[in-house]
Amino acid sequence: MNKSWQCPYCYHHATITDENISGTDYSFFDGNKHKQTLNFQVESITCPNPTCGEYTIKAILRHSSTFKLLELWKLRPQSAAKPLPNYIPEAIKEDYKEACLILNLSSKASATLARRCLQGMIRDFWIIKPQNLFQEIESIRDKVEPDTWEAIDVVRKIGNIGAHMEKDINQIVEVDENEAGLLIGLIEMLIEEWYVSRYERQQRLEKIKQLGQDKDVQRKTKSGSIAPDQQII
């Protein structure tokens, strides 16, 4: 078999062949509640990138006859959380990782954690005095693009569904996995645009400053080695 695949560890794109994938499965009935034979499959894929070699493992439960998916377990890695740089505050990294980890189990809880993560990012990056999230988002309205601001406010609103009970407790507003995944995607985008871009900009400026200092040293060294009447002014 050949299939396109991206490693969740090194993000290397590869074509997976029989040399990189293994699996086993078995069927069972045992009087289960579905009243039909089920198929349980375990699959592992090893990254062909020679500098990586990490592997993924997942388990799948289906109806044997229709192959309808009943459950999917991601065993390794347990979530799709991306590795974040060390210069990201630890509290923000933890909320992001937990939002990714719980996505398949409770999308509403994942959205709530994405909301919490966003609040921490606003306070830390924009140095906003702690208030409620609505006021904090309002305070950065003129600091970000309008479409970005609107998306940030959506995270607040959807996160509130999990964080706060509706006035009518019988009114249940669901948040599905795809919706919570969109919120996590926005968090990843903001981390890239805010933290990563700022860090890379600082690194470029530091290199330029260092270059200037190095050139000054070279000029002084060369000037000191030339006789006074031969120096170029």
C-alpha positions as CSV (number, residue, x, y, z in Angstrom):
1,M,0.0,0.0,0.0
2,N,1.1,3.6,-0.6
3,K,-0.5,6.6,1.1
4,S,0.5,10.2,1.8
5,W,1.2,10.9,5.5
6,Q,2.7,13.7,7.7
7,C,4.6,12.8,10.8
8,P,3.0,14.5,13.9
9,Y,6.5,14.7,15.5
10,C,8.8,16.1,12.8
11,Y,6.1,17.2,10.3
12,H,7.9,15.5,7.5
13,H,5.7,14.6,4.5
14,A,6.2,11.1,3.3
15,T,4.6,8.3,1.3
16,I,4.0,5.3,3.6
17,T,4.6,1.9,2.2
18,D,4.3,-1.6,3.6
19,E,7.8,-1.2,5.1
20,N,6.6,1.6,7.4
21,I,3.2,0.4,8.5
22,S,2.1,-2.6,10.6
23,G,-1.3,-3.7,11.9
24,T,-3.3,-6.5,13.3
25,D,-7.1,-7.0,13.8
26,Y,-9.6,-9.5,15.1
27,S,-13.3,-9.9,15.2
28,F,-15.6,-10.6,18.2
29,F,-19.2,-10.9,19.1
30,D,-19.5,-12.2,22.7
31,G,-23.1,-11.0,22.9
32,N,-22.2,-7.3,22.7
33,K,-24.9,-4.6,22.9
34,H,-24.7,-4.0,19.1
35,K,-25.8,-7.6,18.5
36,Q,-23.4,-8.1,15.7
37,T,-19.8,-8.9,15.1
38,L,-17.3,-6.1,15.6
39,N,-13.8,-5.7,14.2
40,F,-11.0,-4.3,16.3
41,Q,-7.8,-3.1,14.5
42,V,-4.5,-1.7,15.8
43,E,-2.2,0.2,13.4
44,S,1.3,1.6,13.7
45,I,3.2,3.8,11.3
46,T,6.9,4.6,11.7
47,C,8.2,7.9,10.2
48,P,10.6,7.1,7.3
49,N,12.6,10.3,8.0
50,P,16.0,9.0,9.1
51,T,16.4,11.9,11.5
52,C,13.1,11.1,13.2
53,G,12.0,7.5,13.4
54,E,9.1,8.2,15.7
55,Y,6.0,6.1,15.4
56,T,2.2,6.5,15.8
57,I,-0.2,3.9,17.1
58,K,-4.0,4.0,16.9
59,A,-6.8,1.6,17.5
60,I,-10.1,1.4,15.6
61,L,-13.4,-0.3,16.3
62,R,-15.9,-0.9,13.5
63,H,-18.9,-2.9,12.5
64,S,-17.5,-6.0,10.7
65,S,-20.2,-6.0,8.1
66,T,-20.6,-2.3,7.3
67,F,-17.2,-1.1,8.4
68,K,-19.0,1.8,10.2
69,L,-16.6,3.5,12.6
70,L,-17.7,3.1,16.2
71,E,-14.6,4.4,18.0
72,L,-11.1,5.6,17.3
73,W,-8.3,5.8,19.9
74,K,-5.1,7.7,19.3
75,L,-2.6,6.0,21.5
76,R,0.6,7.7,20.3
77,P,0.7,10.6,20.2
78,Q,-2.4,11.0,22.3
79,S,-3.3,14.4,20.7
80,A,-2.4,16.5,17.7
81,A,-0.8,19.2,19.9
82,K,2.2,20.8,18.2
83,P,5.5,21.2,20.1
84,L,5.8,24.8,21.2
85,P,9.1,26.7,21.7
86,N,10.5,27.2,25.1
87,Y,9.9,31.0,25.0
88,I,6.1,30.4,25.2
89,P,4.9,30.8,28.8
90,E,4.5,27.4,30.5
91,A,0.9,28.1,31.6
92,I,-0.1,28.8,28.0
93,K,1.6,25.6,26.7
94,E,-0.2,23.5,29.3
95,D,-3.7,24.9,28.5
96,Y,-3.0,24.4,24.8
97,K,-1.8,20.8,25.3
98,E,-4.8,20.0,27.4
99,A,-7.2,21.5,24.9
100,C,-5.7,19.2,22.2
101,L,-5.6,16.2,24.5
102,I,-9.3,16.3,25.5
103,L,-10.6,17.3,22.0
104,N,-11.8,13.8,21.2
105,L,-13.3,13.1,24.6
106,S,-15.1,16.4,25.3
107,S,-15.1,19.1,22.6
108,K,-17.0,21.5,25.0
109,A,-14.2,21.1,27.6
110,S,-11.6,21.6,24.8
111,A,-13.3,24.9,23.7
112,T,-13.3,26.1,27.4
113,L,-9.5,25.4,27.6
114,A,-8.9,27.2,24.3
115,R,-10.7,30.2,25.8
116,R,-8.6,30.0,28.9
117,C,-5.4,29.7,26.8
118,L,-6.5,32.8,24.7
119,Q,-7.0,34.8,27.9
120,G,-3.5,34.0,29.1
121,M,-2.0,34.9,25.8
122,I,-3.8,38.3,25.7
123,R,-2.7,39.1,29.2
124,D,0.9,38.0,28.6
125,F,1.6,39.2,25.1
126,W,-0.3,42.5,25.2
127,I,0.5,43.1,28.9
128,I,-3.2,43.6,29.7
129,K,-4.3,44.2,33.3
130,P,-6.4,41.2,34.3
131,Q,-10.1,41.9,33.9
132,N,-12.9,39.7,32.5
133,L,-12.2,38.3,29.0
134,F,-14.7,40.5,27.3
135,Q,-13.0,43.6,28.5
136,E,-9.6,42.2,27.8
137,I,-10.6,41.5,24.2
138,E,-12.1,44.9,23.8
139,S,-8.8,46.4,25.0
140,I,-6.9,44.9,22.0
141,R,-9.5,45.8,19.4
142,D,-7.2,48.5,17.8
143,K,-4.1,46.3,18.1
144,V,-5.0,43.5,15.8
145,E,-6.7,43.1,12.4
146,P,-10.5,43.3,12.5
147,D,-11.0,39.8,11.2
148,T,-8.5,38.5,13.8
149,W,-10.3,40.4,16.5
150,E,-13.7,38.9,15.5
151,A,-12.2,35.4,15.5
152,I,-10.8,36.0,19.0
153,D,-14.2,37.0,20.2
154,V,-15.7,33.9,18.8
155,V,-13.3,31.8,20.9
156,R,-14.6,33.7,24.0
157,K,-18.3,33.1,23.1
158,I,-17.9,29.4,22.3
159,G,-15.6,28.9,25.3
160,N,-18.3,30.4,27.4
161,I,-20.7,27.6,26.5
162,G,-18.5,25.2,28.5
163,A,-17.5,27.7,31.1
164,H,-20.9,29.0,32.1
165,M,-24.3,27.3,32.5
166,E,-27.2,28.7,30.3
167,K,-29.9,30.7,32.2
168,D,-32.3,28.0,31.2
169,I,-30.6,24.8,32.4
170,N,-32.7,22.8,30.0
171,Q,-31.2,24.6,27.0
172,I,-28.2,22.6,25.9
173,V,-25.9,24.2,23.3
174,E,-23.4,21.6,21.8
175,V,-19.9,22.2,20.6
176,D,-18.8,19.6,18.2
177,E,-15.2,18.3,17.6
178,N,-14.7,20.2,14.4
179,E,-15.8,23.5,16.0
180,A,-13.4,23.0,19.0
181,G,-10.7,22.1,16.5
182,L,-11.2,25.4,14.8
183,L,-10.6,27.2,18.0
184,I,-7.4,25.3,18.7
185,G,-6.3,26.2,15.1
186,L,-6.8,29.9,15.9
187,I,-4.7,29.5,19.1
188,E,-1.9,28.0,17.0
189,M,-2.2,30.8,14.5
190,L,-2.0,33.5,17.2
191,I,1.0,31.8,18.8
192,E,2.7,31.9,15.4
193,E,1.8,35.5,14.6
194,W,2.4,36.9,18.1
195,Y,5.1,34.9,19.9
196,V,7.0,33.2,17.1
197,S,7.1,36.3,14.8
198,R,8.2,38.5,17.7
199,Y,11.0,36.1,18.7
200,E,12.2,35.7,15.1
201,R,12.2,39.5,14.7
202,Q,14.2,39.9,17.8
203,Q,16.7,37.3,16.6
204,R,17.2,39.0,13.3
205,L,17.7,42.4,15.0
206,E,20.2,40.9,17.4
207,K,22.2,39.4,14.5
208,I,22.3,42.8,12.8
209,K,23.4,44.5,16.0
210,Q,26.1,41.8,16.5
211,L,27.2,42.3,12.9
212,G,27.6,46.0,13.6
213,Q,29.6,45.4,16.7
214,D,31.9,42.8,14.9
215,K,32.6,45.3,12.1
216,D,33.5,48.0,14.6
217,V,36.0,45.6,16.2
218,Q,37.4,44.7,12.8
219,R,37.8,48.4,11.9
220,K,39.5,49.3,15.1
221,T,41.8,46.3,14.8
222,K,42.8,47.2,11.3
223,S,43.2,50.9,12.2
224,G,45.5,50.0,15.0
225,S,47.8,47.9,12.7
226,I,48.3,50.8,10.1
227,A,50.8,53.5,10.6
228,P,49.3,56.8,11.6
229,D,50.4,58.5,8.3
230,Q,48.9,55.6,6.3
231,Q,45.4,55.5,7.9
232,I,42.5,56.2,5.7
233,I,40.0,58.8,6.9
